[in-house]
Amino acid sequence: MAHQILVNIDVDDLQGATAFYRAAFGLDLGRRMGDDVVELTGGSSPIYLLRRAAGTVATPAGAPASDTRRYTRHWTPVHLDFVVDDLDEALARALRAGATLEQPVSTSGWGRLALLSDPFGHGLCLVQFLGRGYDELAG
């Protein structure tokens, strides 16, 4: 059974995050849902920017309060990959919008990869497939 996937990103500056993701990746403003949620469209899945104050509890309700939101660079096991046709152009655009390049661009048999972080500390990547893309790895 196929399911629609929605992407939610916590940010402490909704206006700044909206401007960043629109400028960096050409996303469109979808809906505003009150003062704390913005929907961005134009990708394969909608992205919802959720205003959440730094320092607020980031653990599920009922769980011990062991972690709080922070918007300096942080590691998370989940990140976004934006597939692009021209990595150099997309990288320049993302950097102008406020992204930080964290490692030099790398090239492998399947494609080119740029590791970035957004202004809110979230990791993300730009991916430009070459040849058969990931199928190069499958043989």
Residue frames as a rotation matrix with the C-alpha (Angstrom) as fourth column:
MET 1
0.582 0.813 0.000 0.00
0.813 -0.582 0.000 0.00
0.000 0.000 -1.000 0.00
ALA 2
-0.414 -0.709 0.571 1.46
0.685 -0.656 -0.317 3.37
0.600 0.260 0.757 -1.00
HIS 3
0.414 0.476 -0.776 1.23
0.867 -0.467 0.176 6.24
-0.279 -0.745 -0.606 1.44
GLN 4
0.618 -0.221 0.755 1.73
0.188 -0.890 -0.415 9.93
0.764 0.398 -0.508 1.03
ILE 5
-0.008 -0.698 -0.716 4.77
0.995 0.065 -0.074 11.16
0.098 -0.713 0.694 2.92
LEU 6
0.846 0.229 0.481 4.71
0.162 -0.971 0.177 14.55
0.508 -0.072 -0.859 4.64
VAL 7
-0.191 -0.957 -0.218 7.92
0.760 -0.004 -0.649 16.22
0.621 -0.290 0.728 5.78
ASN 8
0.899 0.433 0.064 7.84
0.273 -0.669 0.691 18.30
0.342 -0.604 -0.720 9.00
ILE 9
-0.175 -0.984 0.036 10.73
0.687 -0.148 -0.711 20.54
0.705 -0.100 0.702 10.01
ASP 10
0.650 0.302 -0.697 10.87
0.741 -0.455 0.494 22.33
-0.168 -0.838 -0.520 13.37
VAL 11
-0.266 -0.697 0.666 12.26
0.656 -0.637 -0.404 25.87
0.706 0.330 0.626 13.16
ASP 12
-0.236 0.170 -0.957 12.41
0.871 -0.400 -0.286 28.79
-0.432 -0.900 -0.054 15.56
ASP 13
-0.507 0.038 -0.861 12.00
-0.257 -0.960 0.109 31.47
-0.823 0.276 0.496 12.85
LEU 14
0.126 0.674 0.728 9.07
0.553 0.561 -0.616 30.65
-0.824 0.480 -0.302 10.58
GLN 15
0.892 0.196 -0.407 9.51
-0.162 -0.701 -0.694 33.66
-0.422 0.685 -0.594 8.31
GLY 16
0.072 -0.961 -0.268 13.26
-0.896 -0.180 0.405 33.05
-0.438 0.211 -0.874 7.95
ALA 17
-0.500 -0.215 0.839 12.78
-0.032 0.973 0.230 29.33
-0.866 0.088 -0.493 7.31
THR 18
0.547 0.756 0.361 10.11
0.429 0.117 -0.896 30.01
-0.719 0.644 -0.260 4.70
ALA 19
0.761 -0.324 -0.562 12.41
-0.582 -0.725 -0.369 32.46
-0.288 0.608 -0.740 2.93
PHE 20
-0.273 -0.939 0.208 15.36
-0.735 0.343 0.585 30.03
-0.621 0.007 -0.784 3.09
TYR 21
-0.369 0.128 0.921 13.56
0.262 0.965 -0.029 26.96
-0.892 0.231 -0.390 1.71
ARG 22
0.767 0.636 0.085 11.87
0.298 -0.236 -0.925 28.98
-0.568 0.735 -0.371 -1.03
ALA 23
0.648 -0.573 -0.502 15.10
-0.726 -0.664 -0.179 30.70
-0.231 0.480 -0.846 -2.10
ALA 24
-0.308 -0.875 0.373 17.38
-0.710 0.472 0.523 27.66
-0.634 -0.103 -0.767 -1.74
PHE 25
-0.769 0.002 0.639 15.16
0.190 0.956 0.225 25.07
-0.610 0.295 -0.736 -3.40
GLY 26
-0.901 0.395 -0.181 12.55
-0.356 -0.432 0.828 26.98
0.249 0.810 0.530 -5.38
LEU 27
-0.677 0.698 -0.233 9.67
0.736 0.640 -0.220 25.69
-0.005 -0.320 -0.947 -3.29
ASP 28
-0.458 0.633 0.624 6.29
0.039 -0.687 0.725 27.40
0.888 0.356 0.290 -3.46
LEU 29
-0.899 0.277 0.340 4.30
-0.409 -0.247 -0.879 28.79
-0.159 -0.929 0.335 -0.56
GLY 30
-0.630 0.735 -0.248 1.29
0.486 0.623 0.612 26.55
0.605 0.265 -0.750 -0.08
ARG 31
0.474 0.868 0.148 -0.94
0.304 -0.319 0.898 27.24
0.826 -0.380 -0.415 2.89
ARG 32
-0.714 -0.472 0.517 -0.42
-0.367 -0.376 -0.851 29.09
0.596 -0.797 0.096 6.15
MET 33
0.131 0.733 -0.668 -2.05
0.414 0.572 0.709 27.26
0.901 -0.369 -0.228 9.02
GLY 34
0.881 0.192 -0.432 -2.33
0.473 -0.378 0.796 29.75
-0.011 -0.906 -0.423 11.81
ASP 35
0.813 -0.577 0.079 0.73
-0.580 -0.814 0.025 31.55
0.049 -0.066 -0.997 13.09
ASP 36
0.204 -0.765 0.611 2.92
-0.701 0.321 0.637 28.47
-0.684 -0.558 -0.471 13.55
VAL 37
-0.066 -0.196 0.978 2.75
0.397 0.895 0.206 26.34
-0.916 0.402 0.019 10.38
VAL 38
0.138 0.052 -0.989 3.65
-0.831 -0.537 -0.144 27.00
-0.539 0.842 -0.031 6.74
GLU 39
0.501 0.065 0.863 3.22
0.318 0.914 -0.253 24.48
-0.805 0.401 0.437 3.94
LEU 40
-0.163 -0.595 -0.787 5.75
-0.742 -0.452 0.495 24.48
-0.650 0.665 -0.368 1.11
THR 41
0.660 0.442 0.607 4.94
0.103 0.748 -0.656 22.73
-0.744 0.495 0.448 -2.15
GLY 42
0.669 -0.370 -0.644 6.73
-0.743 -0.356 -0.567 22.05
-0.020 0.858 -0.513 -5.41
GLY 43
-0.553 -0.830 0.073 8.71
-0.830 0.556 0.036 18.98
-0.070 -0.041 -0.997 -4.34
SER 44
-0.588 0.311 -0.747 7.75
-0.146 0.868 0.475 15.31
0.796 0.388 -0.465 -4.38
SER 45
-0.080 0.567 -0.820 6.32
0.929 0.340 0.145 15.70
0.361 -0.750 -0.554 -0.86
PRO 46
0.580 0.291 0.761 4.95
0.048 -0.945 0.324 18.78
0.813 -0.152 -0.562 0.88
ILE 47
-0.503 -0.744 -0.439 7.19
0.636 0.025 -0.772 20.27
0.586 -0.667 0.460 3.56
TYR 48
0.685 0.716 0.135 5.62
0.361 -0.495 0.790 21.73
0.632 -0.493 -0.598 6.69
LEU 49
-0.542 -0.799 0.260 7.66
0.192 -0.419 -0.888 24.25
0.818 -0.432 0.380 8.65
LEU 50
0.517 0.709 -0.479 6.58
0.581 0.120 0.805 24.17
0.628 -0.695 -0.350 12.29
ARG 51
-0.026 -0.506 0.862 7.48
-0.429 -0.774 -0.467 27.05
0.903 -0.381 -0.197 14.58
ARG 52
0.764 0.112 -0.636 8.79
0.483 0.554 0.678 25.55
0.428 -0.825 0.369 17.81
ALA 53
0.785 -0.441 0.435 10.77
-0.553 -0.816 0.170 27.67
0.280 -0.374 -0.884 20.26
ALA 54
-0.112 -0.909 -0.402 14.35
-0.142 0.415 -0.899 26.77
0.983 -0.044 -0.176 21.06
GLY 55
-0.828 -0.321 0.460 14.61
-0.485 0.001 -0.874 25.15
0.280 -0.947 -0.157 24.47
THR 56
0.182 0.939 0.291 11.16
-0.982 0.187 0.010 23.56
-0.046 -0.288 0.957 24.39
VAL 57
-0.184 -0.208 0.961 10.88
-0.411 0.904 0.117 19.86
-0.893 -0.373 -0.252 25.15
ALA 58
-0.191 -0.001 -0.982 11.42
-0.980 0.050 0.191 17.76
0.049 0.999 -0.011 22.03
THR 59
-0.992 -0.120 0.047 10.48
-0.125 0.985 -0.115 14.35
-0.032 -0.120 -0.992 23.43
PRO 60
-0.462 0.874 -0.151 7.07
0.157 0.248 0.956 12.70
0.873 0.418 -0.252 22.96
ALA 61
0.029 0.595 0.803 4.30
-0.830 -0.433 0.351 13.49
0.557 -0.677 0.482 25.42
GLY 62
0.911 0.380 0.161 4.55
-0.391 0.669 0.632 11.29
0.133 -0.639 0.758 28.48
ALA 63
0.516 -0.810 -0.279 8.24
0.628 0.579 -0.520 10.50
0.583 0.093 0.807 27.94
PRO 64
0.379 -0.457 -0.804 10.90
0.732 -0.384 0.563 11.86
-0.566 -0.802 0.189 30.29
ALA 65
0.998 -0.033 -0.059 12.04
-0.059 -0.849 -0.525 15.33
-0.032 0.527 -0.849 29.19
SER 66
0.446 -0.883 0.146 15.53
0.549 0.398 0.735 14.32
-0.707 -0.247 0.663 28.06
ASP 67
-0.578 -0.643 0.503 16.05
0.793 -0.297 0.532 16.57
-0.192 0.706 0.681 25.06
THR 68
0.279 0.615 -0.738 15.11
0.280 -0.787 -0.550 20.07
-0.919 -0.053 -0.391 24.05
ARG 69
0.756 0.061 0.651 14.99
0.654 -0.115 -0.748 21.79
0.029 0.991 -0.127 20.69
ARG 70
0.133 -0.744 -0.655 18.13
0.120 -0.643 0.756 23.58
-0.984 -0.179 0.004 19.59
TYR 71
0.929 0.319 0.188 18.82
0.241 -0.137 -0.961 25.26
-0.281 0.938 -0.204 16.30
THR 72
0.125 -0.946 -0.298 22.57
-0.870 -0.249 0.426 25.22
-0.478 0.206 -0.854 16.20
ARG 73
-0.052 -0.156 -0.986 24.06
-0.783 0.620 -0.057 22.49
0.620 0.769 -0.155 14.01
HIS 74
-0.085 0.107 0.991 22.99
-0.787 0.602 -0.132 19.12
-0.611 -0.791 0.033 15.38
TRP 75
-0.905 -0.235 -0.354 23.07
-0.401 0.749 0.528 15.54
0.141 0.620 -0.772 14.18
THR 76
0.064 0.914 0.401 19.90
-0.753 0.308 -0.582 13.66
-0.655 -0.264 0.707 13.41
PRO 77
-0.573 -0.328 0.751 19.51
0.103 0.881 0.462 10.26
-0.813 0.342 -0.471 11.77
VAL 78
0.231 0.695 0.681 16.96
0.893 0.126 -0.432 11.67
-0.386 0.708 -0.591 9.30
HIS 79
-0.431 -0.335 -0.838 17.72
-0.008 -0.927 0.375 14.35
-0.902 0.169 0.397 6.75
LEU 80
0.711 0.697 -0.091 16.43
-0.025 -0.104 -0.994 15.62
-0.702 0.709 -0.057 3.41
ASP 81
-0.545 -0.759 0.357 18.07
0.449 0.095 0.888 14.94
-0.708 0.644 0.289 0.05
PHE 82
0.470 0.609 -0.638 17.16
-0.289 -0.577 -0.764 17.33
-0.834 0.544 -0.095 -2.75
VAL 83
-0.044 -0.426 0.904 17.74
0.758 0.575 0.308 15.72
-0.651 0.699 0.297 -6.16
VAL 84
0.410 0.071 -0.909 18.94
-0.283 -0.938 -0.201 18.35
-0.867 0.339 -0.365 -8.64
ASP 85
0.928 -0.063 0.366 19.89
0.365 0.342 -0.866 18.42
-0.070 0.937 0.341 -12.32
ASP 86
0.298 -0.837 0.460 22.86
0.214 -0.411 -0.886 20.78
0.930 0.362 0.056 -11.86
LEU 87
0.456 -0.119 -0.882 24.60
0.877 0.230 0.423 20.44
0.153 -0.966 0.209 -8.51
ASP 88
-0.626 -0.778 -0.053 26.85
0.777 -0.616 -0.131 23.46
0.069 -0.123 0.990 -9.00
GLU 89
-0.550 0.509 0.662 23.92
-0.057 -0.814 0.579 25.79
0.833 0.280 0.477 -9.72
ALA 90
0.514 0.804 -0.299 21.80
0.220 0.214 0.952 24.31
0.829 -0.555 -0.067 -6.91
LEU 91
0.119 -0.565 -0.816 24.70
0.988 0.150 0.040 24.59
0.100 -0.811 0.576 -4.45
ALA 92
-0.838 -0.428 0.338 25.31
0.429 -0.900 -0.076 28.23
0.336 0.082 0.938 -5.34
ARG 93
-0.150 0.884 0.443 21.61
-0.154 -0.464 0.873 28.96
0.977 0.063 0.205 -4.86
ALA 94
0.612 0.375 -0.696 21.47
0.541 0.443 0.715 27.19
0.577 -0.814 0.068 -1.49
LEU 95
-0.283 -0.802 -0.526 24.59
0.958 -0.214 -0.188 28.98
0.038 -0.557 0.830 -0.25
ARG 96
-0.770 0.064 0.635 23.19
0.106 -0.968 0.226 32.38
0.630 0.241 0.739 -1.31
ALA 97
0.235 0.966 0.109 20.03
-0.107 -0.086 0.990 31.54
0.966 -0.244 0.084 0.65
GLY 98
0.290 -0.169 0.942 22.03
-0.910 -0.355 0.216 30.83
0.297 -0.920 -0.257 3.82
ALA 99
0.986 0.003 -0.168 23.00
0.031 0.980 0.199 27.14
0.165 -0.201 0.966 3.72
THR 100
0.306 -0.931 0.202 26.44
-0.857 -0.177 0.484 26.04
-0.415 -0.321 -0.851 4.93
LEU 101
0.591 -0.252 -0.767 28.55
-0.396 0.737 -0.548 23.61
0.703 0.627 0.335 2.91
GLU 102
0.779 -0.197 0.595 29.95
-0.558 0.215 0.802 21.12
-0.286 -0.956 0.058 5.42
GLN 103
0.073 -0.773 0.630 32.26
0.231 0.627 0.744 19.06
-0.970 0.092 0.225 3.19
PRO 104
-0.612 -0.306 -0.729 33.66
-0.610 -0.405 0.681 19.49
-0.504 0.861 0.061 -0.30
VAL 105
0.507 0.780 -0.368 31.41
-0.830 0.325 -0.453 18.17
-0.234 0.535 0.812 -3.08
SER 106
-0.451 -0.618 0.644 32.14
-0.383 0.786 0.486 14.50
-0.806 -0.027 -0.591 -3.71
THR 107
0.195 0.437 -0.878 31.71
-0.978 0.151 -0.142 12.47
0.070 0.887 0.457 -6.88
SER 108
-0.402 -0.252 0.880 31.18
-0.342 0.933 0.111 8.72
-0.849 -0.256 -0.461 -7.12
GLY 109
-0.973 -0.027 0.228 30.01
0.181 0.524 0.832 6.30
-0.141 0.851 -0.505 -9.79
TRP 110
-0.243 0.968 0.068 26.37
0.967 0.247 -0.059 7.02
-0.074 0.052 -0.996 -9.05
GLY 111
0.584 0.529 0.616 26.54
0.597 -0.794 0.116 10.82
0.550 0.300 -0.779 -8.80
ARG 112
-0.552 -0.685 0.476 27.65
0.216 -0.669 -0.711 13.98
0.805 -0.290 0.517 -7.06
LEU 113
0.390 0.629 -0.672 26.84
0.796 0.137 0.590 14.89
0.463 -0.765 -0.447 -3.46
ALA 114
-0.466 -0.441 0.767 26.96
-0.085 -0.840 -0.535 18.11
0.880 -0.315 0.354 -1.44
LEU 115
-0.054 0.383 -0.922 26.49
0.926 0.364 0.097 17.90
0.373 -0.849 -0.375 2.34
LEU 116
-0.477 0.029 0.878 24.91
-0.019 -1.000 0.023 21.05
0.879 -0.006 0.477 3.78
SER 117
-0.514 0.523 -0.680 23.11
0.836 0.126 -0.535 22.38
-0.195 -0.843 -0.502 6.80
ASP 118
0.201 0.660 0.724 20.27
0.627 -0.654 0.422 24.86
0.752 0.369 -0.546 6.79
PRO 119
-0.355 -0.376 0.856 20.32
-0.260 -0.839 -0.477 28.00
0.898 -0.392 0.200 8.97
PHE 120
0.436 0.637 0.636 18.41
-0.822 -0.006 0.570 26.07
0.367 -0.771 0.521 11.66
GLY 121
-0.220 -0.707 0.672 21.02
-0.900 0.412 0.140 23.35
-0.376 -0.574 -0.727 12.18
HIS 122
0.602 0.513 0.612 19.33
-0.237 0.846 -0.477 20.62
-0.763 0.142 0.631 10.11
GLY 123
-0.578 -0.806 0.129 21.51
-0.184 0.283 0.941 18.53
-0.795 0.521 -0.312 7.79
LEU 124
0.692 0.721 0.038 20.50
-0.139 0.185 -0.973 18.16
-0.709 0.668 0.228 4.16
CYS 125
-0.392 -0.829 0.398 22.09
0.281 0.304 0.910 17.05
-0.876 0.469 0.113 0.91
LEU 126
0.388 0.363 -0.847 22.04
-0.790 -0.343 -0.508 17.98
-0.475 0.866 0.154 -2.74
VAL 127
-0.144 -0.344 0.928 22.23
0.158 0.918 0.365 14.94
-0.977 0.199 -0.078 -5.02
GLN 128
0.245 0.160 -0.956 22.95
-0.913 -0.295 -0.283 14.99
-0.328 0.942 0.074 -8.76
PHE 129
0.518 -0.012 0.855 22.63
0.050 0.999 -0.016 11.53
-0.854 0.051 0.518 -10.28
LEU 130
-0.147 -0.602 -0.785 25.11
-0.928 -0.190 0.320 10.53
-0.342 0.776 -0.530 -12.98
GLY 131
-0.902 -0.211 -0.377 24.86
-0.367 0.835 0.411 7.59
0.228 0.509 -0.830 -15.36
ARG 132
-0.246 0.824 -0.511 22.23
0.198 0.559 0.806 5.22
0.949 0.097 -0.300 -14.00
GLY 133
0.180 0.315 0.932 22.17
-0.757 -0.561 0.336 6.89
0.628 -0.766 0.137 -10.56
TYR 134
0.050 -0.116 0.992 21.74
-0.910 0.404 0.093 4.46
-0.412 -0.907 -0.085 -7.68
ASP 135
0.952 0.301 0.051 21.39
-0.246 0.855 -0.457 1.63
-0.181 0.423 0.888 -10.20
GLU 136
0.319 -0.921 -0.222 25.17
-0.567 0.002 -0.824 1.94
0.759 0.388 -0.522 -10.65
LEU 137
-0.387 -0.447 0.806 25.45
-0.922 0.194 -0.335 0.45
-0.006 -0.873 -0.487 -7.15
ALA 138
0.377 0.677 0.632 23.01
-0.635 0.686 -0.355 -2.38
-0.674 -0.268 0.689 -7.85
GLY 139
-0.415 -0.658 0.628 25.08
0.029 0.680 0.732 -3.76
-0.909 0.322 -0.263 -10.72
